[in-house]
Amino acid sequence: MLLSLIAISAVLAAWALGAKHLERWRLTAPMVLVLAGIAVGFTTRDGLADSLNTEVAQHIAEIILAILLFVDATDIRGGLFGREPRAAMRVLFIAMPLSLAAAVALGLWLLPGVPWAVLLVLACIVVPTDFAPAPSILRDHRVPERVRDVLNVEAGYNDGIISPLFIFALALAGDRSHASSPMEALASALPQAAKAILIGLAVGAALAVLTNTAERRGAMTDRSKRLILVAAPMLAFGLSTVVDGNGFVAAFVCGIAFHYLRRSPSIHAELALVDDIGYLLTVVMWFVIGATAVLAATLGVTWSIVLYCLLALTVVRLVPTLLALAGSPFSWPERVLVGWLGPRGTTSIVFGLLAFNVLGCAAEAEVLMTMVLVVLGSVVVHGATAPAAAHAFSRSQPRLSS
């Protein structure tokens, strides 16, 4: 543990000192932390599995995800579903369910010995997008603004929407849940989600209204406005957990409610503190994925899981996205961009670690290998091809308009 802390701190400090130059070479902090994690993983692999499979590790992963869900839901610009709400809703509520179904079907074909409940868990790991591996996509002006807006909204909401399904799948597949049928697992997951939604709405709305009132009366400082955004997801997560609710959903809904009701032109500046905390937690997760890659390699990598992850990163996302955007104002090149530019990252890591913790030996090889391959594969596939895709799109525009 101490060695890992020293490694994370040293590598992060070194990256920060040269961040501007390193980003020009497309070496982001997550990529550097992955390499550091791999290096440390060779020295700690004997005890790494035991460290990951503990109640403390599970709670840490849960808190990290709760904060990230809140930040993602709160940092949506241009309205509840961004500036292209119809396209964003198509991607979230048509393409994403189709991608989940395609991932399960793909698992039934390539991983025939894995129970379908575990395949649903794997689908929840491989489908959510996150732009930590390729953050330049959302700043690349060669990518049309409305494409970037849809991608930003999708990345903000998809993990929160998938969370209840992920919990349901864990309840059905996990040895410790004692759910023997889908109906029993659903009966366990639905009350948790309902409690979480109510608590998330209540906490988010109450804190937003109280913050608006306190600000009008001059009772807050700039720092206190930032601090309340740190307290909000923790309060929603904690209250929901106390009443046996879904803490992830509570934090996510809290972020939506706070974002909708907060009356402040500087809301994104107020998010700076919690956003930085979320970023630090994210890079820790990338260090963990590097160390976990060493552990996963000792379990043996099968061609079927490699093919599963490769198809999950490409066809499983691209085809449902094209179907969902059929008939939309988006041009065909724009639809392809939305479907192709879908890197996987922190959400996949946290879901994978939680699944490893809950499922244990029953599916540890499939969960770890899938998590590692899909995340590291995304770093290669999307990190390398995103600039080329943006360049190809920009070059095609004169021909399209002529």
C-alpha positions as a printed Julia matrix, in Angstrom:
402×3 Matrix{Float64}:
   0.0     0.0     0.0
   2.79    2.44    0.94
   4.71    1.6    -2.24
   1.61    2.3    -4.3
   1.04    5.64   -2.57
   4.64    6.7    -3.23
   4.44    5.6    -6.87
   1.15    7.4    -7.54
   2.37   10.61   -5.89
   5.76   10.61   -7.64
   4.37    9.84  -11.09
   1.55   12.36  -10.76
   4.0    15.07   -9.63
   6.35   14.3   -12.52
   3.49   14.41  -15.01
   2.17   17.7   -13.57
   5.56   19.36  -13.98
   5.55   18.68  -17.7
   1.83   18.29  -18.41
   1.67   20.82  -21.23
   4.43   19.16  -23.24
   3.3    15.64  -22.42
  -0.25   16.32  -23.61
   1.14   17.52  -26.93
   2.63   14.04  -27.26
  -0.78   12.61  -26.22
   0.63   11.29  -22.94
  -2.19   11.98  -20.49
  -2.03   11.41  -16.74
  -4.15    8.21  -16.96
  -1.77    6.72  -19.53
   1.3     7.49  -17.41
  -0.4     6.12  -14.27
  -1.25    2.88  -16.13
   2.45    2.35  -16.87
   3.32    3.07  -13.24
   0.64    0.63  -12.11
   2.04   -2.1   -14.34
   5.53   -1.52  -12.91
   4.3    -1.71   -9.32
   2.03   -4.64  -10.16
   5.01   -6.89  -10.79
   6.17   -6.34   -7.19
   2.75   -6.65   -5.53
   0.89   -9.21   -7.64
   1.02  -11.9    -4.95
  -1.12   -9.85   -2.57
  -3.02   -7.76   -5.11
  -6.01  -10.09   -5.46
  -6.5   -10.18   -1.69
  -6.22   -6.37   -1.52
  -8.84   -5.87   -4.24
 -11.2    -8.46   -2.8
 -11.88   -6.71    0.52
 -14.75   -4.73    1.96
 -12.55   -1.64    2.25
 -11.62   -1.8    -1.44
 -15.29   -2.2    -2.33
 -16.32    0.87   -0.31
 -13.5     2.96   -1.81
 -14.6     2.02   -5.32
 -18.23    2.82   -4.46
 -17.38    6.28   -3.11
 -15.21    7.07   -6.13
 -18.01    6.13   -8.5
 -20.58    8.13   -6.5
 -18.46   11.29   -6.79
 -17.82   10.75  -10.49
 -21.51   10.17  -11.18
 -22.4    13.41   -9.41
 -19.75   15.39  -11.3
 -20.82   13.97  -14.65
 -24.5    14.71  -14.04
 -23.8    18.24  -12.79
 -21.38   19.27  -15.52
 -23.75   18.95  -18.48
 -23.82   22.22  -20.44
 -26.74   23.67  -22.37
 -29.71   22.16  -20.55
 -30.66   18.82  -19.06
 -29.72   16.9   -22.23
 -27.32   19.43  -23.71
 -27.79   21.5   -26.86
 -28.85   18.51  -28.97
 -31.39   16.87  -26.63
 -33.12   14.67  -29.21
 -29.9    13.16  -30.5
 -28.58   12.71  -26.95
 -31.77   10.93  -25.88
 -31.57    8.64  -28.92
 -28.02    7.65  -27.99
 -28.88    7.16  -24.31
 -32.24    5.44  -24.54
 -32.03    3.58  -27.87
 -28.37    3.0   -28.72
 -27.22    2.16  -25.21
 -29.87   -0.53  -24.5
 -29.17   -2.02  -27.93
 -25.44   -2.04  -27.13
 -26.08   -3.81  -23.82
 -28.23   -6.43  -25.56
 -25.59   -6.87  -28.27
 -22.86   -7.31  -25.65
 -24.87  -10.04  -23.9
 -25.58  -11.77  -27.22
 -21.9   -11.55  -28.12
 -21.02  -13.13  -24.78
 -23.44  -15.99  -25.36
 -21.59  -16.71  -28.61
 -17.97  -16.21  -27.52
 -18.2   -17.17  -23.83
 -20.68  -20.08  -23.82
 -19.69  -21.35  -20.39
 -20.39  -18.07  -18.61
 -23.86  -17.66  -16.99
 -26.05  -15.04  -18.61
 -26.22  -13.0   -15.39
 -22.42  -12.68  -15.43
 -22.61  -11.76  -19.13
 -24.98   -8.94  -18.17
 -22.41   -7.78  -15.61
 -19.73   -7.84  -18.32
 -22.0    -5.86  -20.66
 -22.39   -3.18  -17.99
 -18.59   -3.04  -17.74
 -17.82   -2.73  -21.46
 -20.61   -0.41  -22.66
 -20.33    2.88  -20.64
 -18.12    5.55  -22.21
 -15.64    7.82  -20.46
 -13.29   10.35  -22.05
 -10.38   10.04  -19.61
  -8.34    7.93  -22.11
  -8.87   10.5   -24.9
  -9.94   13.87  -23.42
  -8.77   15.77  -26.49
 -11.83   14.48  -28.39
 -14.13   16.89  -26.57
 -11.78   19.81  -27.34
 -11.01   18.94  -30.96
 -12.72   21.56  -33.11
 -12.41   19.35  -36.17
 -15.18   17.31  -34.55
 -18.52   19.12  -35.05
 -19.77   20.91  -31.94
 -23.04   19.02  -31.88
 -21.19   15.69  -32.03
 -19.02   16.74  -29.07
 -22.14   17.89  -27.22
 -23.89   14.52  -27.66
 -20.75   12.66  -26.61
 -20.41   14.85  -23.51
 -24.04   14.28  -22.48
 -23.73   10.54  -23.1
 -20.56   10.28  -21.01
 -22.26   12.27  -18.26
 -25.39   10.15  -18.02
 -24.7     6.63  -19.3
 -22.96    5.32  -16.19
 -25.73    6.62  -13.93
 -28.39    5.05  -16.11
 -26.58    1.7   -16.25
 -25.87    1.59  -12.5
 -29.27    0.13  -11.46
 -28.95   -2.56  -14.14
 -25.43   -3.33  -12.94
 -26.64   -3.72   -9.34
 -29.48   -5.96  -10.56
 -27.0    -8.14  -12.48
 -24.7    -8.39   -9.45
 -27.64   -9.36   -7.25
 -28.52  -12.12   -9.69
 -24.99  -13.38  -10.25
 -23.33  -12.76   -6.88
 -22.87  -15.56   -4.39
 -23.56  -13.27   -1.43
 -26.86  -11.85   -2.59
 -28.79  -15.18   -2.49
 -30.97  -14.07   -5.41
 -32.02  -17.31   -7.06
 -34.11  -15.87   -9.9
 -34.43  -12.7   -12.0
 -37.66  -11.77  -10.2
 -35.99  -12.1    -6.81
 -33.05   -9.97   -7.96
 -35.46   -7.42   -9.45
 -37.45   -7.37   -6.23
 -34.22   -6.51   -4.42
 -32.97   -3.91   -6.92
 -36.19   -1.94   -7.52
 -36.76   -0.81   -3.91
 -33.1     0.19   -3.7
 -33.41    2.28   -6.85
 -36.68    3.85   -5.71
 -35.22    4.89   -2.35
 -32.14    6.24   -4.1
 -34.15    8.35   -6.54
 -36.2     9.9    -3.75
 -33.15   10.63   -1.6
 -31.13   11.93   -4.54
 -33.93   14.27   -5.6
 -34.47   15.47   -2.05
 -30.8    16.11   -1.29
 -30.02   17.71   -4.65
 -33.11   19.92   -4.65
 -32.74   20.95   -1.01
 -29.06   21.84   -1.33
 -29.64   23.75   -4.58
 -32.51   25.79   -3.1
 -30.63   26.43    0.14
 -27.52   27.45   -1.8
 -29.55   29.86   -3.97
 -31.12   31.41   -0.86
 -27.83   31.68    1.06
 -26.13   33.23   -1.95
 -28.82   35.89   -2.32
 -28.4    36.81    1.34
 -24.62   37.05    1.02
 -24.05   34.2     3.47
 -21.64   32.18    1.3
 -18.07   32.56    0.13
 -16.62   31.29   -3.13
 -14.94   28.49   -1.21
 -18.15   27.43    0.54
 -19.94   27.24   -2.81
 -17.28   24.78   -3.96
 -17.37   22.82   -0.71
 -21.12   22.22   -0.87
 -20.6    20.48   -4.19
 -18.19   18.1    -2.47
 -20.63   17.45    0.35
 -23.65   16.83   -1.9
 -22.7    13.46   -3.47
 -21.33   12.15   -0.18
 -24.52   13.11    1.66
 -26.76   11.54   -0.98
 -24.63    8.38   -1.12
 -24.47    8.06    2.68
 -28.17    8.64    3.32
 -29.16    6.21    0.58
 -26.81    3.51    1.91
 -28.18    3.89    5.44
 -31.71    3.04    4.24
 -30.44    0.22    1.96
 -30.78    2.29   -1.19
 -28.55    2.41   -4.26
 -25.89    4.98   -3.41
 -24.75    5.32   -7.03
 -28.22    6.24   -8.26
 -28.69    8.65   -5.34
 -25.48   10.53   -6.16
 -26.35   10.61   -9.86
 -29.91   11.89   -9.32
 -28.6    14.38   -6.75
 -26.33   15.81   -9.44
 -29.19   16.12  -11.93
 -31.46   17.84   -9.38
 -28.73   20.21   -8.2
 -27.78   21.11  -11.78
 -31.41   21.76  -12.74
 -32.3    23.95   -9.73
 -29.03   25.77   -9.02
 -29.35   29.37  -10.2
 -25.78   30.45  -10.79
 -23.97   31.64  -13.93
 -20.71   30.36  -12.43
 -21.86   26.81  -11.63
 -19.04   25.29  -13.69
 -16.44   27.35  -11.81
 -18.0    26.17   -8.54
 -17.48   22.59   -9.72
 -13.71   23.1    -9.83
 -12.97   21.56   -6.41
 -15.14   18.45   -6.72
 -13.99   18.09  -10.34
 -10.35   18.1    -9.22
 -11.16   15.56   -6.51
 -12.89   13.4    -9.09
  -9.88   13.73  -11.39
  -7.48   12.63   -8.66
  -9.68    9.64   -7.85
  -9.8     8.83  -11.55
  -6.04    8.73  -11.95
  -5.84    6.44   -8.92
  -8.18    4.08  -10.73
  -5.89    4.15  -13.76
  -2.98    3.17  -11.55
  -5.1     0.28  -10.27
  -5.93   -0.87  -13.81
  -2.21   -0.99  -14.58
  -1.49   -3.12  -11.51
  -4.55   -5.27  -12.19
  -3.34   -5.91  -15.74
  -0.39   -7.82  -14.29
  -2.75   -9.91  -12.14
  -5.07  -10.56  -15.08
  -2.15  -11.74  -17.2
  -1.36  -14.44  -14.62
  -4.91  -15.8   -15.05
  -4.34  -16.35  -18.75
  -5.75  -14.36  -21.68
  -8.07  -16.3   -23.98
  -8.71  -15.48  -27.63
 -12.47  -15.45  -26.99
 -12.26  -12.66  -24.41
  -9.84  -10.7   -26.63
 -12.32  -10.93  -29.51
 -15.21  -10.1   -27.17
 -13.5    -6.9   -26.01
 -12.44   -5.9   -29.52
 -16.0    -6.25  -30.84
 -17.37   -4.49  -27.74
 -15.17   -1.48  -28.51
 -16.25   -1.33  -32.15
 -19.28   -3.12  -33.58
 -21.26   -3.33  -30.33
 -21.23    0.46  -30.06
 -21.11    1.58  -33.69
 -24.03   -0.39  -35.13
 -26.59    0.51  -32.39
 -25.54    4.17  -32.62
 -26.07    4.24  -36.37
 -29.49    2.62  -35.91
 -30.47    5.07  -33.16
 -29.48    8.14  -35.18
 -31.2     6.97  -38.38
 -33.48    9.74  -39.59
 -31.84   12.36  -37.37
 -30.45   15.67  -38.71
 -26.94   14.29  -38.2
 -25.11   13.47  -41.43
 -23.73    9.97  -41.98
 -20.16   11.06  -41.19
 -21.4    12.67  -37.96
 -23.27    9.5   -36.98
 -20.14    7.43  -37.58
 -18.15    9.85  -35.41
 -20.64    9.53  -32.55
 -20.5     5.75  -32.84
 -16.74    5.49  -33.14
 -15.65    8.07  -30.55
 -16.66    6.13  -27.44
 -13.62    5.45  -25.24
 -14.0     3.34  -22.09
 -12.39    4.32  -18.83
 -13.07    4.95  -15.16
 -16.63    3.62  -15.04
 -15.53    0.33  -16.58
 -12.68    0.1   -14.06
 -14.9     0.75  -11.02
 -17.68   -1.57  -12.24
 -15.07   -4.24  -12.92
 -13.5    -3.94   -9.46
 -16.91   -4.07   -7.77
 -17.87   -7.14   -9.82
 -14.58   -8.84   -8.94
 -15.21   -8.11   -5.28
 -18.81   -9.38   -5.29
 -18.52  -12.35   -7.66
 -15.22  -13.64   -6.3
 -13.74  -16.83   -7.7
 -16.89  -17.66   -9.66
 -16.0   -15.24  -12.45
 -12.77  -13.49  -11.44
 -10.9   -14.42  -14.62
 -13.65  -13.21  -16.98
 -14.25   -9.99  -15.02
 -10.59   -9.0   -14.62
  -9.54   -9.86  -18.16
 -12.57   -8.13  -19.68
 -12.07   -4.99  -17.59
  -8.35   -4.76  -18.36
  -8.61   -5.56  -22.07
 -11.52   -3.25  -22.8
  -9.96   -0.3   -20.97
  -6.4    -0.71  -22.23
  -7.76   -1.61  -25.66
  -9.73    1.62  -25.66
  -6.59    3.6   -24.83
  -4.99    2.14  -27.96
  -8.02    2.08  -30.28
  -9.58    5.42  -29.39
  -6.46    7.24  -28.29
  -4.74    6.43  -31.58
  -7.65    6.66  -34.01
  -9.66    9.6   -32.63
  -7.36   12.3   -34.1
  -7.29   10.44  -37.41
 -11.09   10.18  -37.44
 -11.42   13.9   -36.71
  -8.91   14.71  -39.46
 -10.71   12.49  -41.97
 -14.02   14.14  -41.12
 -12.64   17.67  -41.54
 -11.12   16.77  -44.92
 -14.42   15.3   -46.1
 -16.41   18.46  -45.45
 -15.58   20.42  -48.6
 -16.54   17.41  -50.7
 -19.79   17.06  -48.75
 -20.71   20.7   -49.22
 -19.77   20.92  -52.9
